[in-house]
Amino acid sequence: LVKEVLLADPLAQSRITNVSFTGTTGSNRSLAYFENGNGIGIHNGLILGTYAVENAEAPNTSSGGLGGGTSLTGDLHLTSIATASVQGGSILQFDFQPYSETVTFDFIFASEEYPDYSNQTVNDAFGFFIFEQGNPTNFTNIALFPNGDPVTINNSNWGYWRGGNTQAAFPAPL
């Protein structure tokens, strides 16, 4: 999936190695492929979740969340961006050698926790970490909001908090 979906360019595919996935598998898998993004702005790609991504199709009519998932408690990289303790999630990891000076990617951060848990202890997060080769403690998260904040529920508030309206760093979406 990494080679054929994320990096469909044959030159890029040949430069991908050491692909690994940490998450749930089987009927409650937390990684899946999607096509025809139905207006989300990305035609096809991968969806990563904390648990059971087959339940990710909108609208969200669930009550009480999905539960379960793979424990990522203590993950150095996710802990660096989360404002709450890291519980469950998915990690898709791979090595690649870029063939240009610029690397870009498109992502959509969606969460069942938003906006109900904005500014609360539950705080979903997304990171895209670039590591120095051979040194897992020297990393940079390149998944950031325009003001430089990491991508988390608490940072994506846009003025709404538990049904109330508070000031936030970002304007309300149009």
N, C-alpha and C positions, 0 to 999 in steps of 0.2 A: 504493500500500500504506500509506503514512503516513496519508493522509487517510481511507481506508476501513477500515483495520484498527486502527491505533494510536489514531486519533481519530475514532470513528464518529459522534460528535455532529455534525449538520449545521452548527451554529454554529461549532464548532471547525474543521471542514473549510474553511470560508471564510476562516479566519485563518492558513492554512498557505501558505508561499511558499518559493521557493528550495530545493526538495528536491534533494539530491545524494547519490550513493553512491560510495564508494571501496571496492573489493573485487574478488573474482574473479567472472566471469560465465560464461555457457555451462554446459557439463555439470559443471563444478566450482564452481558458483556458491556464494558465501559469504553470500547473503541469500535467504531463502525465507519463504513464508507457511505456517502450520500451522493445522489445525483439530482439535478433539477431543483436547485435550492429554493424554489417557490418564492422569489422576490427578496431573498436575504442578501443578495449581492455577490454571492459566490456560487457558481454553477454546480461544481462538484468538489468534494473534499473529504476530509476526515472529521468525525465528531468524537471528541473525548469528553468523558463525564466522570462523575464520582461513582456512578452505578447505573446500570440498565438504560443505555442510551436509546434503545428502541422506544422508550416512553417519552422521548424528547420532542416529538412532533407537537406543534402548537395547535390549538390553544391549550394552555395549562389548566386542566380541570381537576388535577389531583388535590387531595387534601392530606396534609400531614407528611409529605415528602416520600421519597423512595426508600430511604434507609439502606443499610448495608454498605458495600464497597470495600476497597482495599485500603488498609491502614497505611498512611504515609506519615504518621506521627514521628517527629524528629527529623524529617527531611531537611537538610541544610539549605537547599535552594528555595523551596517553597516557604520555609520559615522566614527567610530573608525578606519576603514581600507581604506575608500575612500579618494582620493585626490581631489575630486570634490564634489559638492553637491549631495546628494542622491535624486534620482527622483523616478523611478519606479522599481518594482521587485516582488519577491516572497519570502515568508518565510515559511518554513516547520519546525515546532517546536514539540518536544515531550520530555517527561521525560523517562529516563531509568535507570535501576540499573545494572551496569556491573557485570558479574560473573567471571571476571578475571581482573588482574591488567593492561592489555593492551587493548585498544580499537582502531581499525583501520577502515578505510573506503577508498574506491577508488572513485575518481571523475575525470571528464574531464571538464576543463574550456574552453568553446567555446563561441565566441562572434562575432556578426556581425560587431562590432566596430573595430575588429582587422584586419589588421594593420592600417587601415585608420585613426583611432583616437588615435594612440599611442602618448603619451606625449601631449595630448590635454586636453581640459576641460571635454570632454565626457570620462568617465572612468568606464566601467563595472567592477564589483567586485564580488568575491565569498568568503563567510565566513562560517566556521563550528565552532560554538561557544559552548563551554562547560561552564556551569554556576554552581556556588556553589548553592547547594540546598537552596531554599528560599531567595536567594539574586540575583536579576537580574542585579545588578550593578557590581558584582564581576564575571567576565567572562574572558575566554581565547579563542582566535581564533586559532584553530589547523590546519586550511587550509593555509599552508605557502609554499613558494618556498624554495628550499634547503638552500638559504642564509638567511632565516628567514623573508623575505618580504611577506606581504599579497598578495593574489592572485587577481591582478587587471590587466587591459589592460596595464596601464603604467609600471607595474613591469614585464610584460611578453614580453617586447619589442624585446628581442633577436637580437638587432642590427638594426632593420628595423623601419623606421619612415617615414610615408607618401611617400613611394617609394624611399626615400634616405637611405643611410647606415650610421648609427652613432654607436659609441661604446655603449655597454650595459653590464650589469652585467652577462649575460648568453651567452654561445656560441650558434651559429646558430644550429638548429636541424639537425641531420644527415638524 
